[in-house]
Amino acid sequence: MKLNTSGKSLQTHTPTVTLKTAERERKIFKVTLVGSVVNVVLTVFKFIAGIAGHSAAMTADAVHSLSDLLTDGVVLLFVHISDKPEDCSHDYGHGKYETLATTLIGIALAAVAVGIGYHAVRSGLVWWQGGSLPAPGMLALWAAVVSIVLKELVYQYTVHHARHLNSPAVEANAWHHRSDALSSLGTLAGIGGAILLGNRWTVLDPLASLVVAAFIFRVAWKLMKDGLDELLEASLPEGVEHEITDIVNTFPDVRDPHHLRTRRIGNRYAIELHIRMDGRLPLTTAHERTHEIECALKERFGQTTHITIHVEPVK
């Protein structure tokens, strides 16, 4: 006998408030739009400051902000798709589109990091071979300060809502904002050092770009790894699986939960397992017991968690 239920879970490790699809999408759009407005302002300001202030680090930072704008668009598009209900061609829903968005954001960040690192190394080689690098100006320094403050505020705002909405894509975008703040922090150090120490130390500007690239790539690697793990059907953390079996074992008449298989589908969990019950129990009793297990699991992991329970009779 096999009993099935399916749906969405809006949380990862702890229960969260379930939001209706339309409301969730509206909130995600609002959060992402706030970040987009800030990104537009900063991108224009940084490009002007980088070019007018003769700062390679600030120009690289502007490219990073531009990548934020692109990833905002990715989030809006893919979250809209992921919130669509199950249909005849997607029996498990469209949740992995959001995972794909998270992975694409990671790839975009990695590309930005490689580009910034390449230009930093090239400028460093010019300095090493005796060439001169333009000294950054105060406009670039102030642009870095403004960027740090604004992007950290946007990060805090976005990550707060991402955890409430349980959206991996929005949280990935929040980390993109944080990486931009870190980028500007490194830029500030490089520009400030080059200004204070004079033309002899203008190499600090591209050196700051290289450090920033390393920070960005680290964030990108985590996002890509988490996204690919889910796309490749990685199991839920071991602690979560232990919690599932502990919940099942609390029910009378149920023995030996086994063949537990778990995965994420976007922002929800999928749980499949086998249990053993006395074969002499009435079918209605077995059905009631599996229904109670499903309710307990959904109470813990979200009311629309996909659950499949296979019952094996024993004497």
TARANOR-V965660 format. One record per residue. N is the residue number from 1. PSI is psi in whole degrees, -180 to 180 (* if undefined). OMEGA is omega in whole degrees, -180 to 180 (NA if undefined). Layout:
BEGIN
n:N psi:PSI omega:OMEGA
n:N psi:PSI omega:OMEGA
END
This chain:
BEGIN
n:1 psi:133 omega:-180
n:2 psi:128 omega:-180
n:3 psi:136 omega:-175
n:4 psi:144 omega:166
n:5 psi:158 omega:179
n:6 psi:158 omega:180
n:7 psi:-154 omega:-176
n:8 psi:145 omega:172
n:9 psi:131 omega:-177
n:10 psi:47 omega:176
n:11 psi:167 omega:-178
n:12 psi:-65 omega:-175
n:13 psi:-24 omega:180
n:14 psi:153 omega:-179
n:15 psi:145 omega:176
n:16 psi:167 omega:-180
n:17 psi:129 omega:179
n:18 psi:127 omega:180
n:19 psi:143 omega:175
n:20 psi:150 omega:-175
n:21 psi:-49 omega:-178
n:22 psi:-41 omega:-180
n:23 psi:-42 omega:180
n:24 psi:-46 omega:-179
n:25 psi:-39 omega:180
n:26 psi:-43 omega:-180
n:27 psi:-40 omega:178
n:28 psi:-42 omega:179
n:29 psi:-43 omega:-179
n:30 psi:-47 omega:-179
n:31 psi:-45 omega:-179
n:32 psi:-36 omega:180
n:33 psi:-39 omega:177
n:34 psi:-47 omega:178
n:35 psi:-37 omega:-179
n:36 psi:-41 omega:179
n:37 psi:-45 omega:178
n:38 psi:-41 omega:-179
n:39 psi:-39 omega:179
n:40 psi:-48 omega:-179
n:41 psi:-48 omega:-177
n:42 psi:-38 omega:-180
n:43 psi:-48 omega:179
n:44 psi:-47 omega:-178
n:45 psi:-43 omega:-177
n:46 psi:-41 omega:178
n:47 psi:-44 omega:178
n:48 psi:-46 omega:-178
n:49 psi:-38 omega:-180
n:50 psi:-42 omega:-179
n:51 psi:-50 omega:-179
n:52 psi:-32 omega:-178
n:53 psi:5 omega:177
n:54 psi:46 omega:-178
n:55 psi:114 omega:176
n:56 psi:-37 omega:-180
n:57 psi:-42 omega:-179
n:58 psi:-37 omega:176
n:59 psi:-41 omega:176
n:60 psi:-39 omega:178
n:61 psi:-36 omega:178
n:62 psi:-39 omega:177
n:63 psi:-39 omega:177
n:64 psi:-44 omega:178
n:65 psi:-36 omega:177
n:66 psi:-38 omega:178
n:67 psi:-31 omega:175
n:68 psi:-41 omega:179
n:69 psi:-42 omega:-180
n:70 psi:-41 omega:-179
n:71 psi:-29 omega:173
n:72 psi:-42 omega:178
n:73 psi:-39 omega:178
n:74 psi:-45 omega:-180
n:75 psi:-49 omega:-178
n:76 psi:-41 omega:-178
n:77 psi:-50 omega:-172
n:78 psi:-33 omega:177
n:79 psi:-37 omega:177
n:80 psi:-42 omega:179
n:81 psi:-42 omega:-175
n:82 psi:-25 omega:-179
n:83 psi:0 omega:176
n:84 psi:144 omega:-179
n:85 psi:173 omega:177
n:86 psi:148 omega:174
n:87 psi:-174 omega:-174
n:88 psi:-23 omega:-179
n:89 psi:-7 omega:179
n:90 psi:83 omega:-176
n:91 psi:-26 omega:-179
n:92 psi:14 omega:180
n:93 psi:-169 omega:-175
n:94 psi:22 omega:-173
n:95 psi:-29 omega:-175
n:96 psi:-9 omega:172
n:97 psi:-35 omega:177
n:98 psi:-37 omega:175
n:99 psi:-40 omega:178
n:100 psi:-39 omega:178
n:101 psi:-43 omega:179
n:102 psi:-43 omega:180
n:103 psi:-42 omega:179
n:104 psi:-37 omega:176
n:105 psi:-42 omega:178
n:106 psi:-42 omega:179
n:107 psi:-42 omega:179
n:108 psi:-43 omega:178
n:109 psi:-42 omega:180
n:110 psi:-41 omega:179
n:111 psi:-41 omega:177
n:112 psi:-44 omega:-179
n:113 psi:-43 omega:-180
n:114 psi:-43 omega:180
n:115 psi:-46 omega:178
n:116 psi:-43 omega:-180
n:117 psi:-40 omega:-180
n:118 psi:-49 omega:-179
n:119 psi:-34 omega:178
n:120 psi:-45 omega:179
n:121 psi:-41 omega:-180
n:122 psi:-43 omega:178
n:123 psi:-38 omega:178
n:124 psi:-38 omega:179
n:125 psi:-37 omega:177
n:126 psi:-46 omega:179
n:127 psi:-42 omega:-178
n:128 psi:-33 omega:-179
n:129 psi:10 omega:175
n:130 psi:2 omega:179
n:131 psi:165 omega:180
n:132 psi:145 omega:177
n:133 psi:142 omega:179
n:134 psi:139 omega:179
n:135 psi:133 omega:179
n:136 psi:154 omega:-179
n:137 psi:174 omega:-178
n:138 psi:-29 omega:179
n:139 psi:-41 omega:178
n:140 psi:-37 omega:179
n:141 psi:-47 omega:-180
n:142 psi:-32 omega:176
n:143 psi:-38 omega:178
n:144 psi:-42 omega:180
n:145 psi:-48 omega:-180
n:146 psi:-41 omega:-179
n:147 psi:-44 omega:-180
n:148 psi:-47 omega:-177
n:149 psi:-50 omega:-177
n:150 psi:-43 omega:-177
n:151 psi:-33 omega:176
n:152 psi:-39 omega:177
n:153 psi:-43 omega:179
n:154 psi:-37 omega:176
n:155 psi:-50 omega:-179
n:156 psi:-41 omega:179
n:157 psi:-46 omega:-175
n:158 psi:-44 omega:-177
n:159 psi:-32 omega:176
n:160 psi:-48 omega:-179
n:161 psi:-32 omega:179
n:162 psi:-40 omega:-179
n:163 psi:-33 omega:176
n:164 psi:-39 omega:-180
n:165 psi:-10 omega:-176
n:166 psi:53 omega:-179
n:167 psi:109 omega:177
n:168 psi:-38 omega:-179
n:169 psi:-42 omega:180
n:170 psi:-38 omega:178
n:171 psi:-37 omega:176
n:172 psi:-39 omega:179
n:173 psi:-35 omega:176
n:174 psi:-43 omega:179
n:175 psi:-27 omega:173
n:176 psi:-41 omega:176
n:177 psi:-44 omega:180
n:178 psi:-40 omega:179
n:179 psi:-31 omega:176
n:180 psi:-38 omega:176
n:181 psi:-42 omega:177
n:182 psi:-39 omega:177
n:183 psi:-46 omega:-179
n:184 psi:-30 omega:178
n:185 psi:-46 omega:177
n:186 psi:-38 omega:177
n:187 psi:-43 omega:178
n:188 psi:-44 omega:-180
n:189 psi:-44 omega:-179
n:190 psi:-46 omega:-180
n:191 psi:-45 omega:180
n:192 psi:-43 omega:179
n:193 psi:-42 omega:-180
n:194 psi:-37 omega:-180
n:195 psi:-46 omega:-175
n:196 psi:-36 omega:-174
n:197 psi:-9 omega:176
n:198 psi:180 omega:-174
n:199 psi:-27 omega:-180
n:200 psi:-25 omega:-176
n:201 psi:26 omega:177
n:202 psi:-17 omega:177
n:203 psi:-19 omega:178
n:204 psi:-27 omega:179
n:205 psi:-56 omega:176
n:206 psi:-29 omega:177
n:207 psi:-39 omega:176
n:208 psi:-38 omega:178
n:209 psi:-39 omega:-179
n:210 psi:-42 omega:178
n:211 psi:-42 omega:178
n:212 psi:-44 omega:-180
n:213 psi:-39 omega:180
n:214 psi:-42 omega:178
n:215 psi:-45 omega:-178
n:216 psi:-43 omega:-178
n:217 psi:-34 omega:179
n:218 psi:-44 omega:177
n:219 psi:-43 omega:-179
n:220 psi:-41 omega:-179
n:221 psi:-43 omega:-180
n:222 psi:-44 omega:-180
n:223 psi:-43 omega:180
n:224 psi:-42 omega:-179
n:225 psi:-47 omega:-180
n:226 psi:-43 omega:-180
n:227 psi:-44 omega:-180
n:228 psi:-37 omega:177
n:229 psi:-44 omega:-179
n:230 psi:-42 omega:179
n:231 psi:-30 omega:179
n:232 psi:18 omega:173
n:233 psi:40 omega:175
n:234 psi:147 omega:180
n:235 psi:162 omega:174
n:236 psi:161 omega:179
n:237 psi:149 omega:-177
n:238 psi:-38 omega:180
n:239 psi:-37 omega:178
n:240 psi:-41 omega:180
n:241 psi:-39 omega:176
n:242 psi:-39 omega:180
n:243 psi:-38 omega:178
n:244 psi:-49 omega:-179
n:245 psi:-34 omega:177
n:246 psi:-41 omega:179
n:247 psi:-45 omega:-179
n:248 psi:-39 omega:-177
n:249 psi:-11 omega:179
n:250 psi:-9 omega:-175
n:251 psi:136 omega:177
n:252 psi:157 omega:178
n:253 psi:-4 omega:-177
n:254 psi:132 omega:-179
n:255 psi:152 omega:165
n:256 psi:65 omega:172
n:257 psi:130 omega:-176
n:258 psi:-180 omega:-176
n:259 psi:42 omega:179
n:260 psi:128 omega:178
n:261 psi:129 omega:-176
n:262 psi:158 omega:176
n:263 psi:169 omega:173
n:264 psi:144 omega:172
n:265 psi:88 omega:-176
n:266 psi:-116 omega:-177
n:267 psi:23 omega:179
n:268 psi:167 omega:177
n:269 psi:152 omega:168
n:270 psi:128 omega:-176
n:271 psi:127 omega:175
n:272 psi:135 omega:179
n:273 psi:162 omega:175
n:274 psi:145 omega:173
n:275 psi:159 omega:177
n:276 psi:139 omega:178
n:277 psi:156 omega:180
n:278 psi:123 omega:-178
n:279 psi:-14 omega:180
n:280 psi:-7 omega:178
n:281 psi:144 omega:176
n:282 psi:151 omega:180
n:283 psi:-37 omega:-180
n:284 psi:-36 omega:179
n:285 psi:-43 omega:178
n:286 psi:-41 omega:180
n:287 psi:-44 omega:180
n:288 psi:-41 omega:-178
n:289 psi:-44 omega:179
n:290 psi:-34 omega:177
n:291 psi:-39 omega:178
n:292 psi:-39 omega:178
n:293 psi:-44 omega:179
n:294 psi:-44 omega:-180
n:295 psi:-41 omega:-180
n:296 psi:-41 omega:179
n:297 psi:-39 omega:179
n:298 psi:-33 omega:177
n:299 psi:-35 omega:-179
n:300 psi:-42 omega:-171
n:301 psi:6 omega:178
n:302 psi:138 omega:-172
n:303 psi:-16 omega:-179
n:304 psi:26 omega:174
n:305 psi:139 omega:176
n:306 psi:124 omega:-176
n:307 psi:133 omega:173
n:308 psi:123 omega:-180
n:309 psi:124 omega:177
n:310 psi:125 omega:-177
n:311 psi:129 omega:177
n:312 psi:125 omega:-180
n:313 psi:141 omega:174
n:314 psi:154 omega:179
n:315 psi:* omega:NA
END
